[in-house]
Amino acid sequence: MHVALEKLGDIASVRAAMIFREQAPKQSNDGNVHGLTIKDIVAGWPVKAEALPLITVEDSMLGNCLTEGEIVIPGRGDNYPARYFQGNARAIFPYGQINIITTGNRILGRYLAWYLNQPSSQIFIQKSLAGTSIKALNRPSVLEIPVLVPSLETQRVISDLLKLRDDSKALKERLIALEEQEVEWACRKLLSKVEG
């Protein structure tokens, strides 16, 4: 069965994150949201809310926080990974030059993020960049990215496999952290016997 490529703009919508022209929000211990910037998108993912700085934004801006299933992709820089947002108990507020993709009913977010990270999509993105010294991926270019849209069933199977991989990775990282704590505790215990 042949599946045709479709423009991303025909299967999803794209909006820009808030850009603070005058001054970026300041980090604050009593902030009402966690701020997400381009550097967080290109770093390790998924991002943990508690690792992001707390910032304060006006209540009228809270509707710009990420919602589960959305995809973020940098709007400038050297790297353009698409990141699927699984949701979080804490509000995540993207700001700066970030494109936010909200899928329609014909495509699943986790599948789309995966597809946008495939070599063919990344090559298209690189060819679509505007600017000479500072490269930028603008909204019209994002809307033109060609996407292979298989059946929802196929997308769901791919999405489930990706979720299993992500869950497995998170469990392995947690296990490594626990092992490190256990070894640290054992080493300190041995040292305390020598000292005392």
C-alpha positions in Angstrom: 0.0 0.0 0.0 1.5 3.3 -1.1 1.3 6.3 1.3 1.8 9.8 -0.1 3.7 12.6 1.5 1.7 15.5 2.9 2.7 18.9 4.0 2.9 19.3 7.8 0.6 22.3 7.6 -2.2 20.1 6.2 -2.1 17.7 9.2 -1.0 19.9 12.1 -0.9 23.5 13.2 2.2 25.5 14.2 2.4 28.4 16.6 5.4 30.4 17.9 6.4 30.4 21.5 6.3 33.8 23.3 9.3 36.0 22.5 10.1 38.6 25.1 11.7 41.5 23.1 12.5 43.7 26.0 13.7 41.3 28.7 13.4 37.6 29.2 11.7 36.4 32.4 13.9 36.3 35.4 14.4 33.1 37.4 12.5 33.2 40.7 12.0 30.6 43.4 8.3 31.6 43.6 7.7 31.5 39.9 4.4 30.1 38.5 5.8 28.1 35.6 9.0 26.3 34.5 10.7 28.0 31.5 11.7 26.0 28.5 14.2 27.4 26.0 16.0 26.2 22.9 19.0 24.9 24.9 16.6 22.6 26.8 15.2 21.2 23.6 18.6 20.4 22.1 19.9 18.9 25.4 18.7 15.6 26.8 15.1 14.8 26.4 12.6 14.2 27.9 13.1 17.3 30.0 12.3 17.1 33.7 10.3 20.1 34.9 12.3 20.3 38.2 15.5 20.8 36.1 14.0 23.8 34.4 14.1 27.3 36.1 11.0 28.7 37.7 9.9 31.9 36.1 7.0 34.2 36.6 4.6 35.1 33.7 1.4 36.9 33.8 -1.8 34.9 34.2 -2.9 35.9 30.7 0.1 34.1 29.3 -0.5 30.7 31.0 -2.5 29.5 27.9 0.9 29.3 26.1 2.1 26.5 28.3 2.7 23.2 26.6 0.0 20.6 26.6 0.4 16.8 26.4 1.1 15.6 22.8 2.5 18.8 21.5 5.9 18.9 19.7 8.6 21.6 20.1 11.3 22.3 17.6 13.8 25.1 17.7 13.3 28.1 15.5 17.1 28.9 15.3 20.5 27.4 15.9 22.5 24.5 14.6 20.3 21.7 15.6 16.6 21.1 15.0 15.4 18.1 16.9 11.6 17.6 17.2 10.6 16.8 20.8 7.4 15.2 21.9 5.9 16.6 25.1 4.4 13.8 27.2 2.8 16.1 29.7 3.8 17.1 33.1 2.1 17.9 36.4 4.0 21.2 36.4 3.3 24.0 33.9 6.1 24.2 31.2 6.2 27.6 29.5 8.3 27.6 26.2 9.7 31.0 25.3 12.1 32.3 22.7 12.3 31.2 19.1 10.6 27.9 19.4 8.0 26.4 17.0 5.1 24.5 18.8 3.3 21.9 16.7 -0.2 20.7 17.6 -1.3 17.6 15.7 -4.7 17.2 14.1 -6.8 14.0 14.2 -5.0 12.3 11.3 -1.6 12.1 13.0 -0.2 11.1 16.4 2.2 13.5 18.1 4.8 10.9 19.1 4.9 9.5 15.5 5.2 12.9 14.0 8.1 13.9 16.4 9.9 10.7 15.4 9.3 11.3 11.7 10.6 14.9 11.9 13.8 13.5 13.4 14.3 11.1 10.5 17.2 12.0 8.1 15.0 12.9 5.2 13.0 15.4 7.4 16.2 16.8 8.9 17.7 17.3 5.4 14.5 19.2 4.3 14.8 21.3 7.4 18.4 22.1 6.8 17.6 23.2 3.2 14.7 25.3 4.4 16.7 27.4 6.9 16.7 31.2 6.3 19.5 33.6 7.2 23.2 33.8 6.4 25.1 33.9 9.7 22.3 32.9 12.2 20.1 30.2 10.7 16.4 30.2 11.4 13.6 27.7 10.9 10.5 29.9 10.4 6.9 28.9 10.7 6.2 28.9 6.9 9.1 26.5 6.4 7.8 24.1 9.2 4.4 24.1 7.5 6.0 22.9 4.3 7.9 19.9 5.7 6.7 16.7 3.9 5.4 14.0 6.2 4.6 10.4 5.4 1.1 9.8 7.0 0.4 6.0 7.3 -2.8 4.7 8.8 -3.5 5.6 12.4 -3.0 1.9 13.3 0.6 2.0 11.9 1.3 5.3 13.7 0.0 3.8 16.9 2.2 0.7 16.7 5.3 3.0 16.0 4.2 5.3 18.8 3.8 2.4 21.2 7.3 1.1 20.3 8.8 4.6 20.9 7.0 4.8 24.3 8.4 1.4 25.3 11.9 2.6 24.3 11.5 5.8 26.3 10.1 4.1 29.4 12.9 1.5 29.2 15.5 4.3 29.0 14.0 6.1 32.0 14.0 2.9 34.1 17.6 2.2 33.2 18.6 5.8 34.2 16.7 5.4 37.5 18.4 2.1 38.2 21.9 3.6 37.5 21.1 6.5 39.9 20.0 4.0 42.6 23.2 1.9 42.1 25.3 5.0 42.4 23.6 5.9 45.6 24.1 2.4 47.0 27.8 2.3 46.1 28.3 5.8 47.6 26.6 4.7 50.8 28.7 1.5 51.0 31.9 3.5 50.5 31.0 6.0 53.2 30.1 3.2 55.6 33.5 1.5 55.0 35.3 4.8 55.5 33.4 5.6 58.7 34.5 2.2 60.1 38.2 3.1 59.4 37.8 6.5 61.0 35.9 5.5 64.0 
